[in-house]
Amino acid sequence: MAENILPIALKVKGKKCVVVGGGEVAAQKVKQLMECGASVIVVSPDLCPELEKLAKDRSIQWLPKRYEPSVLDGAFLTFACTDDQQVNRQVFADCDARGILCNVVDVPELCHFYMPSILRRGDLVIAVSTSGNSPAFARRVRLFLESLIGDEFGSLVELLGELKDEMRSRLKTIEQRRQFVELVWESDVWQYLREGNWDAARGCLRQCLCAAMEIGASEHRTSDP
């Protein structure tokens, strides 16, 4: 059984992220980093066509040379994706010594973190991990979830974002906020979102907000001596 891992969501926007390797696996990691706004540096003597195009467009910085520890200076995290396991091990050792997060692809024991299979619906992000045991199975679970979780989930998260400050100011307790979410979950907001009726969806959320406030006020009155 793999050791327990701590699932977190990292902010990498503007952070220096190094990818050692220039093949298709490296390209996959580069794309994931770019989606999150990272400043990506690829270290490899050669690049696959996809990475060549990104380098030509200046979407990434390409260092056309073999790996050397100096490329890690200032890095936030690193992926090692070469075909040479000796190089990959050296990248991990150098990152470990510098306190830099490192993932050696397909070598769980040489990973400070695992890359989950990711489902995105707008700002809703669902990550599936098998703790390094089977990335292929994580992908299959993600595909299963895709069939259950439609675009309306992302739309709802966007609308909740619009109400975020108001929710914080009017729903004072965690319990009230949980009650609000339960009311939303059981409401007609899903139908409105599937129909593209955002005004009705916003109105529905406000009704749920008022109802959660009233529930909270009623419980407070009941608890008063």
Backbone hydrogen bonds, N-H to C=O, Kabsch-Sander energy under -0.5 kcal/mol:
donor,donor_aa,acceptor,acceptor_aa,energy
10,L,8,I,-0.6
12,V,10,L,-0.7
14,G,37,G,-3.0
15,K,12,V,-2.4
17,C,15,K,-0.6
17,C,39,S,-2.6
18,V,77,L,-2.1
19,V,41,I,-2.9
20,V,18,V,-0.5
20,V,79,F,-3.2
21,G,19,V,-0.7
21,G,43,V,-2.2
27,A,23,G,-2.1
28,Q,24,E,-1.9
29,K,25,V,-1.9
30,V,26,A,-2.6
31,K,27,A,-2.4
32,Q,28,Q,-1.9
33,L,29,K,-2.2
34,M,30,V,-2.7
35,E,31,K,-2.2
36,C,32,Q,-0.7
36,C,33,L,-0.8
37,G,34,M,-1.8
38,A,33,L,-2.2
39,S,15,K,-2.7
40,V,38,A,-0.9
41,I,17,C,-2.5
42,V,61,Q,-3.0
43,V,19,V,-2.6
43,V,41,I,-0.5
44,S,42,V,-0.6
44,S,63,L,-1.8
48,C,22,G,-2.4
52,E,48,C,-2.6
53,K,49,P,-2.1
54,L,50,E,-1.6
55,A,51,L,-2.5
56,K,52,E,-2.5
57,D,53,K,-2.3
58,R,55,A,-1.0
59,S,54,L,-2.6
60,I,54,L,-1.0
61,Q,40,V,-2.6
62,W,60,I,-0.5
63,L,42,V,-3.2
63,L,61,Q,-0.5
65,K,63,L,-2.4
71,V,68,E,-2.1
72,L,69,P,-1.9
73,D,70,S,-1.5
75,A,72,L,-2.7
76,F,16,K,-3.5
77,L,16,K,-0.9
78,T,101,L,-2.2
79,F,18,V,-2.6
80,A,103,N,-2.5
81,C,20,V,-3.4
81,C,79,F,-0.6
85,Q,83,D,-0.8
88,N,84,D,-2.2
89,R,85,Q,-2.5
90,Q,86,Q,-1.8
91,V,87,V,-2.5
92,F,88,N,-2.3
93,A,89,R,-2.5
94,D,90,Q,-2.6
95,C,91,V,-2.5
96,D,92,F,-2.9
97,A,93,A,-2.0
98,R,94,D,-1.1
99,G,95,C,-0.9
99,G,96,D,-0.6
100,I,95,C,-2.6
101,L,76,F,-1.2
103,N,78,T,-2.1
104,V,110,L,-1.5
105,V,80,A,-1.8
105,V,103,N,-0.8
107,V,104,V,-2.1
110,L,107,V,-2.3
111,C,108,P,-1.0
112,H,102,C,-3.5
113,F,102,C,-0.7
117,S,128,V,-2.9
118,I,116,P,-0.5
119,L,126,I,-3.0
120,R,118,I,-0.5
121,R,124,L,-2.7
124,L,121,R,-2.0
125,V,123,D,-0.7
126,I,119,L,-2.9
127,A,125,V,-0.5
128,V,117,S,-2.6
133,N,130,T,-1.8
137,F,134,S,-0.6
138,A,134,S,-1.9
139,R,135,P,-2.2
140,R,136,A,-1.7
141,V,137,F,-2.3
142,R,138,A,-2.2
143,L,139,R,-2.3
144,F,140,R,-1.8
145,L,141,V,-2.3
146,E,142,R,-2.0
147,S,143,L,-1.0
147,S,144,F,-0.6
148,L,145,L,-1.2
149,I,145,L,-2.4
150,G,148,L,-0.7
153,F,150,G,-1.5
154,G,150,G,-0.6
155,S,151,D,-2.1
156,L,152,E,-2.2
157,V,153,F,-2.0
158,E,154,G,-1.9
159,L,155,S,-2.1
160,L,156,L,-2.6
161,G,157,V,-1.9
162,E,158,E,-1.4
163,L,159,L,-1.3
164,K,161,G,-0.8
167,M,163,L,-3.0
168,R,164,K,-2.1
169,S,165,D,-1.8
170,R,166,E,-2.3
171,L,167,M,-2.6
172,K,170,R,-0.8
177,R,173,T,-1.8
178,R,174,I,-2.2
179,Q,175,E,-2.4
180,F,176,Q,-2.4
181,V,177,R,-2.1
182,E,178,R,-2.3
183,L,179,Q,-2.4
184,V,180,F,-2.5
185,W,181,V,-2.8
186,E,182,E,-1.7
187,S,184,V,-1.4
190,W,187,S,-0.5
192,Y,188,D,-1.8
193,L,189,V,-2.3
194,R,190,W,-2.4
195,E,191,Q,-1.8
196,G,192,Y,-0.6
196,G,193,L,-0.7
197,N,192,Y,-2.8
198,W,196,G,-1.4
201,A,197,N,-1.8
202,R,198,W,-2.7
203,G,199,D,-2.3
204,C,200,A,-2.3
205,L,201,A,-2.1
206,R,202,R,-2.0
207,Q,203,G,-2.0
208,C,204,C,-2.1
209,L,205,L,-2.2
210,C,206,R,-2.5
211,A,207,Q,-2.3
212,A,208,C,-2.4
213,M,209,L,-2.1
214,E,210,C,-2.2
215,I,211,A,-2.4
216,G,212,A,-2.3
217,A,213,M,-2.4
218,S,214,E,-2.7
219,E,215,I,-2.4
220,H,216,G,-1.8
221,R,217,A,-2.3
222,T,218,S,-2.3
223,S,219,E,-1.8
224,D,220,H,-0.9
224,D,221,R,-0.5
